[in-house]
Amino acid sequence: MLKDALLKVKILDGTELDKRLTRTTVKFENGLTVTLPNSLIHLVEITVIPEFVADWIFKAQLVDRFNLRTAIKNVTIDLYSEESKKVKEWLNNDRNQETFARAWLYGYTIEKEKRYRVKLKTLNDYLNETETGIHFYNDYTNNKTFTCKELEDAGFGWVFDCEGIEVEEVEE
């Protein structure tokens, strides 16, 4: 007879446990609604990680089929990760190692990268991308935003340190 079972599901409702009650009604993805004792409910927060870490976890788990122990070794990261320096630097922090393990075991979401709108202060021109490449001009209606990595890859990493440039962080 099955005495104990662990059901790993996405709960749609009932995620706020009322500590005053002994039971909570939850609704699962498949539409099933059940009432469970609070002692049987263990909610795990979704771990948020940078994209380069998510890329490494994806490759290590699904492509190379490593276990967690192998995936956090520097030698393995050096040999198999495309962004090994960034991954190793991130994993040097003890708290990030715990975050990595939770993401590996329970799943994760990818941290949204900050986006920036870049403007020449004197001309009111913005950094935009056209068929001819990335350059300054004013679109007036839809000036492009860039991540830090996109700016660096395009050779515009210097905009963050230039007094004649206004860099605005934007929410998208």
PyRosetta script that sets phi, psi and omega in degrees:
from pyrosetta import init, pose_from_sequence

init()
pose = pose_from_sequence("MLKDALLKVKILDGTELDKRLTRTTVKFENGLTVTLPNSLIHLVEITVIPEFVADWIFKAQLVDRFNLRTAIKNVTIDLYSEESKKVKEWLNNDRNQETFARAWLYGYTIEKEKRYRVKLKTLNDYLNETETGIHFYNDYTNNKTFTCKELEDAGFGWVFDCEGIEVEEVEE")
pose.set_psi(1, 138.8)
pose.set_omega(1, -179.9)
pose.set_phi(2, -78.2)
pose.set_psi(2, 113.2)
pose.set_omega(2, -176.7)
pose.set_phi(3, -89.0)
pose.set_psi(3, -47.2)
pose.set_omega(3, -178.9)
pose.set_phi(4, -129.6)
pose.set_psi(4, 144.3)
pose.set_omega(4, 177.1)
pose.set_phi(5, -141.4)
pose.set_psi(5, 145.9)
pose.set_omega(5, 175.9)
pose.set_phi(6, -111.1)
pose.set_psi(6, 119.7)
pose.set_omega(6, -179.8)
pose.set_phi(7, -111.3)
pose.set_psi(7, 116.2)
pose.set_omega(7, -179.3)
pose.set_phi(8, -99.8)
pose.set_psi(8, 106.6)
pose.set_omega(8, -177.5)
pose.set_phi(9, -139.6)
pose.set_psi(9, 165.7)
pose.set_omega(9, 174.7)
pose.set_phi(10, -93.0)
pose.set_psi(10, 120.4)
pose.set_omega(10, -179.6)
pose.set_phi(11, -93.0)
pose.set_psi(11, 128.3)
pose.set_omega(11, -177.8)
pose.set_phi(12, -89.2)
pose.set_psi(12, -38.9)
pose.set_omega(12, -179.9)
pose.set_phi(13, -130.4)
pose.set_psi(13, 159.5)
pose.set_omega(13, 176.3)
pose.set_phi(14, 84.9)
pose.set_psi(14, 19.7)
pose.set_omega(14, -177.4)
pose.set_phi(15, -77.0)
pose.set_psi(15, -15.0)
pose.set_omega(15, 176.4)
pose.set_phi(16, -93.2)
pose.set_psi(16, 106.5)
pose.set_omega(16, 179.8)
pose.set_phi(17, -79.7)
pose.set_psi(17, 129.5)
pose.set_omega(17, 176.3)
pose.set_phi(18, -88.5)
pose.set_psi(18, 110.2)
pose.set_omega(18, -175.0)
pose.set_phi(19, -64.7)
pose.set_psi(19, -19.7)
pose.set_omega(19, 179.6)
pose.set_phi(20, -76.8)
pose.set_psi(20, -23.3)
pose.set_omega(20, -179.7)
pose.set_phi(21, -94.4)
pose.set_psi(21, 158.2)
pose.set_omega(21, 178.1)
pose.set_phi(22, -98.7)
pose.set_psi(22, -12.1)
pose.set_omega(22, -179.5)
pose.set_phi(23, -134.6)
pose.set_psi(23, 151.3)
pose.set_omega(23, 179.1)
pose.set_phi(24, -133.5)
pose.set_psi(24, 137.4)
pose.set_omega(24, 176.0)
pose.set_phi(25, -90.3)
pose.set_psi(25, 128.9)
pose.set_omega(25, -179.1)
pose.set_phi(26, -124.8)
pose.set_psi(26, 151.1)
pose.set_omega(26, 177.4)
pose.set_phi(27, -119.5)
pose.set_psi(27, 126.6)
pose.set_omega(27, -177.8)
pose.set_phi(28, -92.4)
pose.set_psi(28, 167.7)
pose.set_omega(28, 179.3)
pose.set_phi(29, -54.1)
pose.set_psi(29, -37.0)
pose.set_omega(29, -176.9)
pose.set_phi(30, -78.4)
pose.set_psi(30, 2.9)
pose.set_omega(30, 177.2)
pose.set_phi(31, 94.8)
pose.set_psi(31, -11.3)
pose.set_omega(31, -179.3)
pose.set_phi(32, -67.7)
pose.set_psi(32, 130.7)
pose.set_omega(32, 176.5)
pose.set_phi(33, -114.2)
pose.set_psi(33, 127.9)
pose.set_omega(33, -179.6)
pose.set_phi(34, -136.5)
pose.set_psi(34, 157.0)
pose.set_omega(34, 173.8)
pose.set_phi(35, -109.7)
pose.set_psi(35, 125.0)
pose.set_omega(35, -175.8)
pose.set_phi(36, -124.5)
pose.set_psi(36, 149.7)
pose.set_omega(36, 172.4)
pose.set_phi(37, -64.9)
pose.set_psi(37, 139.5)
pose.set_omega(37, -179.7)
pose.set_phi(38, -57.5)
pose.set_psi(38, -29.1)
pose.set_omega(38, -179.6)
pose.set_phi(39, -65.5)
pose.set_psi(39, -19.1)
pose.set_omega(39, 179.6)
pose.set_phi(40, -94.6)
pose.set_psi(40, -7.2)
pose.set_omega(40, -176.3)
pose.set_phi(41, -100.3)
pose.set_psi(41, 122.8)
pose.set_omega(41, 176.2)
pose.set_phi(42, -127.8)
pose.set_psi(42, 109.7)
pose.set_omega(42, -178.3)
pose.set_phi(43, -92.2)
pose.set_psi(43, 132.5)
pose.set_omega(43, 177.7)
pose.set_phi(44, -111.5)
pose.set_psi(44, 124.9)
pose.set_omega(44, 177.7)
pose.set_phi(45, -70.0)
pose.set_psi(45, 142.4)
pose.set_omega(45, 177.8)
pose.set_phi(46, -69.8)
pose.set_psi(46, 129.3)
pose.set_omega(46, -178.6)
pose.set_phi(47, -79.6)
pose.set_psi(47, 136.1)
pose.set_omega(47, 178.5)
pose.set_phi(48, -107.6)
pose.set_psi(48, 126.8)
pose.set_omega(48, -177.9)
pose.set_phi(49, -134.0)
pose.set_psi(49, 157.0)
pose.set_omega(49, 176.8)
pose.set_phi(50, -65.4)
pose.set_psi(50, 157.2)
pose.set_omega(50, -176.5)
pose.set_phi(51, -61.4)
pose.set_psi(51, -39.0)
pose.set_omega(51, -178.9)
pose.set_phi(52, -65.3)
pose.set_psi(52, -30.2)
pose.set_omega(52, 176.3)
pose.set_phi(53, -73.8)
pose.set_psi(53, -40.7)
pose.set_omega(53, 177.1)
pose.set_phi(54, -61.2)
pose.set_psi(54, -40.5)
pose.set_omega(54, 177.8)
pose.set_phi(55, -61.1)
pose.set_psi(55, -41.8)
pose.set_omega(55, -179.9)
pose.set_phi(56, -67.0)
pose.set_psi(56, -44.4)
pose.set_omega(56, 178.9)
pose.set_phi(57, -60.9)
pose.set_psi(57, -44.9)
pose.set_omega(57, 179.2)
pose.set_phi(58, -57.9)
pose.set_psi(58, -49.4)
pose.set_omega(58, -178.2)
pose.set_phi(59, -64.8)
pose.set_psi(59, -44.8)
pose.set_omega(59, -177.0)
pose.set_phi(60, -66.0)
pose.set_psi(60, -39.8)
pose.set_omega(60, -177.7)
pose.set_phi(61, -79.3)
pose.set_psi(61, -50.7)
pose.set_omega(61, -168.9)
pose.set_phi(62, -95.2)
pose.set_psi(62, -33.3)
pose.set_omega(62, -177.3)
pose.set_phi(63, -89.6)
pose.set_psi(63, -55.7)
pose.set_omega(63, -176.1)
pose.set_phi(64, -90.5)
pose.set_psi(64, -13.9)
pose.set_omega(64, 176.5)
pose.set_phi(65, 57.2)
pose.set_psi(65, 44.1)
pose.set_omega(65, 176.1)
pose.set_phi(66, -79.0)
pose.set_psi(66, 161.2)
pose.set_omega(66, 168.5)
pose.set_phi(67, -92.0)
pose.set_psi(67, 171.2)
pose.set_omega(67, -176.5)
pose.set_phi(68, -59.3)
pose.set_psi(68, -43.4)
pose.set_omega(68, -178.5)
pose.set_phi(69, -58.8)
pose.set_psi(69, -44.4)
pose.set_omega(69, 180.0)
pose.set_phi(70, -68.7)
pose.set_psi(70, -37.6)
pose.set_omega(70, -175.4)
pose.set_phi(71, -66.3)
pose.set_psi(71, -23.8)
pose.set_omega(71, -178.7)
pose.set_phi(72, -98.0)
pose.set_psi(72, 1.9)
pose.set_omega(72, 178.0)
pose.set_phi(73, -76.9)
pose.set_psi(73, 135.6)
pose.set_omega(73, 179.9)
pose.set_phi(74, -57.7)
pose.set_psi(74, -39.4)
pose.set_omega(74, -178.8)
pose.set_phi(75, -61.7)
pose.set_psi(75, -45.2)
pose.set_omega(75, 179.5)
pose.set_phi(76, -63.2)
pose.set_psi(76, -45.6)
pose.set_omega(76, -179.3)
pose.set_phi(77, -60.8)
pose.set_psi(77, -43.9)
pose.set_omega(77, 178.5)
pose.set_phi(78, -59.7)
pose.set_psi(78, -41.0)
pose.set_omega(78, -176.0)
pose.set_phi(79, -76.6)
pose.set_psi(79, -34.1)
pose.set_omega(79, -168.3)
pose.set_phi(80, -117.2)
pose.set_psi(80, -20.5)
pose.set_omega(80, -176.6)
pose.set_phi(81, -88.5)
pose.set_psi(81, 134.6)
pose.set_omega(81, 178.4)
pose.set_phi(82, -69.5)
pose.set_psi(82, -29.3)
pose.set_omega(82, 179.8)
pose.set_phi(83, -117.5)
pose.set_psi(83, 52.7)
pose.set_omega(83, -172.0)
pose.set_phi(84, -58.2)
pose.set_psi(84, -40.2)
pose.set_omega(84, -178.1)
pose.set_phi(85, -61.7)
pose.set_psi(85, -46.1)
pose.set_omega(85, -179.7)
pose.set_phi(86, -66.3)
pose.set_psi(86, -41.4)
pose.set_omega(86, -179.6)
pose.set_phi(87, -63.9)
pose.set_psi(87, -46.5)
pose.set_omega(87, 179.8)
pose.set_phi(88, -63.8)
pose.set_psi(88, -41.3)
pose.set_omega(88, 178.6)
pose.set_phi(89, -61.3)
pose.set_psi(89, -43.2)
pose.set_omega(89, 179.9)
pose.set_phi(90, -64.9)
pose.set_psi(90, -41.2)
pose.set_omega(90, -178.4)
pose.set_phi(91, -75.1)
pose.set_psi(91, -10.8)
pose.set_omega(91, 176.7)
pose.set_phi(92, -64.9)
pose.set_psi(92, -22.0)
pose.set_omega(92, 178.6)
pose.set_phi(93, -83.0)
pose.set_psi(93, 125.1)
pose.set_omega(93, -178.1)
pose.set_phi(94, -57.2)
pose.set_psi(94, -40.3)
pose.set_omega(94, -179.8)
pose.set_phi(95, -64.2)
pose.set_psi(95, -36.5)
pose.set_omega(95, 178.4)
pose.set_phi(96, -68.4)
pose.set_psi(96, -30.6)
pose.set_omega(96, 176.3)
pose.set_phi(97, -63.6)
pose.set_psi(97, -41.2)
pose.set_omega(97, 177.2)
pose.set_phi(98, -66.3)
pose.set_psi(98, -40.1)
pose.set_omega(98, 177.9)
pose.set_phi(99, -62.8)
pose.set_psi(99, -42.3)
pose.set_omega(99, 177.9)
pose.set_phi(100, -59.2)
pose.set_psi(100, -46.2)
pose.set_omega(100, -179.2)
pose.set_phi(101, -62.8)
pose.set_psi(101, -43.4)
pose.set_omega(101, 178.3)
pose.set_phi(102, -63.3)
pose.set_psi(102, -42.6)
pose.set_omega(102, 178.7)
pose.set_phi(103, -62.6)
pose.set_psi(103, -41.9)
pose.set_omega(103, 179.9)
pose.set_phi(104, -61.5)
pose.set_psi(104, -44.8)
pose.set_omega(104, -173.7)
pose.set_phi(105, -82.1)
pose.set_psi(105, -39.6)
pose.set_omega(105, -169.2)
pose.set_phi(106, -114.3)
pose.set_psi(106, -4.5)
pose.set_omega(106, -177.9)
pose.set_phi(107, 99.4)
pose.set_psi(107, 172.1)
pose.set_omega(107, -173.6)
pose.set_phi(108, -158.7)
pose.set_psi(108, 166.6)
pose.set_omega(108, 167.3)
pose.set_phi(109, -121.9)
pose.set_psi(109, 155.8)
pose.set_omega(109, -177.4)
pose.set_phi(110, -91.9)
pose.set_psi(110, 130.2)
pose.set_omega(110, 178.7)
pose.set_phi(111, -62.0)
pose.set_psi(111, 131.3)
pose.set_omega(111, 177.3)
pose.set_phi(112, -71.6)
pose.set_psi(112, 130.1)
pose.set_omega(112, 177.8)
pose.set_phi(113, -75.1)
pose.set_psi(113, 146.0)
pose.set_omega(113, 175.6)
pose.set_phi(114, -66.1)
pose.set_psi(114, 144.0)
pose.set_omega(114, 178.2)
pose.set_phi(115, -118.6)
pose.set_psi(115, 148.1)
pose.set_omega(115, -174.5)
pose.set_phi(116, -130.8)
pose.set_psi(116, 143.8)
pose.set_omega(116, 170.2)
pose.set_phi(117, -106.8)
pose.set_psi(117, 128.2)
pose.set_omega(117, -172.8)
pose.set_phi(118, -112.0)
pose.set_psi(118, 127.7)
pose.set_omega(118, -173.9)
pose.set_phi(119, -130.9)
pose.set_psi(119, 137.4)
pose.set_omega(119, 170.0)
pose.set_phi(120, -76.9)
pose.set_psi(120, 121.9)
pose.set_omega(120, -175.1)
pose.set_phi(121, -62.3)
pose.set_psi(121, -40.9)
pose.set_omega(121, -172.7)
pose.set_phi(122, -78.6)
pose.set_psi(122, -32.4)
pose.set_omega(122, -174.0)
pose.set_phi(123, -105.2)
pose.set_psi(123, -6.9)
pose.set_omega(123, -174.7)
pose.set_phi(124, 61.2)
pose.set_psi(124, 25.1)
pose.set_omega(124, 176.4)
pose.set_phi(125, -94.4)
pose.set_psi(125, 146.2)
pose.set_omega(125, -179.3)
pose.set_phi(126, -111.8)
pose.set_psi(126, 153.8)
pose.set_omega(126, 174.7)
pose.set_phi(127, -73.8)
pose.set_psi(127, 122.9)
pose.set_omega(127, -178.4)
pose.set_phi(128, -135.1)
pose.set_psi(128, 163.6)
pose.set_omega(128, 178.7)
pose.set_phi(129, -116.5)
pose.set_psi(129, 128.6)
pose.set_omega(129, 177.8)
pose.set_phi(130, -128.1)
pose.set_psi(130, -172.8)
pose.set_omega(130, 178.3)
pose.set_phi(131, -60.7)
pose.set_psi(131, -27.5)
pose.set_omega(131, -177.5)
pose.set_phi(132, -90.7)
pose.set_psi(132, -1.8)
pose.set_omega(132, 178.6)
pose.set_phi(133, 124.6)
pose.set_psi(133, -162.3)
pose.set_omega(133, -179.3)
pose.set_phi(134, -101.9)
pose.set_psi(134, 125.7)
pose.set_omega(134, 179.2)
pose.set_phi(135, -158.2)
pose.set_psi(135, 173.2)
pose.set_omega(135, -178.2)
pose.set_phi(136, -88.2)
pose.set_psi(136, 128.4)
pose.set_omega(136, 167.7)
pose.set_phi(137, -167.8)
pose.set_psi(137, 165.7)
pose.set_omega(137, -177.7)
pose.set_phi(138, -105.5)
pose.set_psi(138, 116.6)
pose.set_omega(138, 177.7)
pose.set_phi(139, -80.3)
pose.set_psi(139, -20.1)
pose.set_omega(139, -179.6)
pose.set_phi(140, 67.2)
pose.set_psi(140, -29.6)
pose.set_omega(140, -177.6)
pose.set_phi(141, -113.5)
pose.set_psi(141, -34.4)
pose.set_omega(141, -172.5)
pose.set_phi(142, -145.0)
pose.set_psi(142, 67.2)
pose.set_omega(142, 178.6)
pose.set_phi(143, -72.2)
pose.set_psi(143, 131.9)
pose.set_omega(143, -172.3)
pose.set_phi(144, -68.6)
pose.set_psi(144, 151.2)
pose.set_omega(144, 172.2)
pose.set_phi(145, -112.7)
pose.set_psi(145, 153.7)
pose.set_omega(145, -176.1)
pose.set_phi(146, -133.4)
pose.set_psi(146, 151.9)
pose.set_omega(146, 168.9)
pose.set_phi(147, -84.1)
pose.set_psi(147, 165.5)
pose.set_omega(147, 178.0)
pose.set_phi(148, -60.1)
pose.set_psi(148, -42.1)
pose.set_omega(148, 179.8)
pose.set_phi(149, -63.7)
pose.set_psi(149, -41.5)
pose.set_omega(149, 178.5)
pose.set_phi(150, -61.8)
pose.set_psi(150, -41.5)
pose.set_omega(150, 179.0)
pose.set_phi(151, -65.4)
pose.set_psi(151, -44.5)
pose.set_omega(151, 179.9)
pose.set_phi(152, -64.2)
pose.set_psi(152, -44.3)
pose.set_omega(152, -179.7)
pose.set_phi(153, -62.7)
pose.set_psi(153, -30.8)
pose.set_omega(153, -179.7)
pose.set_phi(154, -87.8)
pose.set_psi(154, 0.2)
pose.set_omega(154, 179.3)
pose.set_phi(155, 85.9)
pose.set_psi(155, 19.3)
pose.set_omega(155, -179.3)
pose.set_phi(156, -113.6)
pose.set_psi(156, 23.3)
pose.set_omega(156, 178.1)
pose.set_phi(157, -61.4)
pose.set_psi(157, -24.2)
pose.set_omega(157, -178.2)
pose.set_phi(158, -66.4)
pose.set_psi(158, -18.4)
pose.set_omega(158, -175.1)
pose.set_phi(159, -61.3)
pose.set_psi(159, -25.3)
pose.set_omega(159, -178.7)
pose.set_phi(160, -71.7)
pose.set_psi(160, -19.3)
pose.set_omega(160, -176.5)
pose.set_phi(161, -111.9)
pose.set_psi(161, 8.6)
pose.set_omega(161, -174.3)
pose.set_phi(162, -102.4)
pose.set_psi(162, 128.0)
pose.set_omega(162, -178.4)
pose.set_phi(163, -67.9)
pose.set_psi(163, -26.2)
pose.set_omega(163, -178.5)
pose.set_phi(164, -85.0)
pose.set_psi(164, 3.9)
pose.set_omega(164, -178.2)
pose.set_phi(165, -117.3)
pose.set_psi(165, 136.1)
pose.set_omega(165, 173.7)
pose.set_phi(166, -106.1)
pose.set_psi(166, 120.5)
pose.set_omega(166, 179.4)
pose.set_phi(167, -110.2)
pose.set_psi(167, 118.1)
pose.set_omega(167, -176.8)
pose.set_phi(168, -110.8)
pose.set_psi(168, 124.6)
pose.set_omega(168, 174.9)
pose.set_phi(169, -77.7)
pose.set_psi(169, 130.4)
pose.set_omega(169, -176.9)
pose.set_phi(170, -121.7)
pose.set_psi(170, 151.1)
pose.set_omega(170, 175.7)
pose.set_phi(171, -96.2)
pose.set_psi(171, 131.7)
pose.set_omega(171, 177.4)
pose.set_phi(172, -129.0)
pose.dump_pdb("model.pdb")
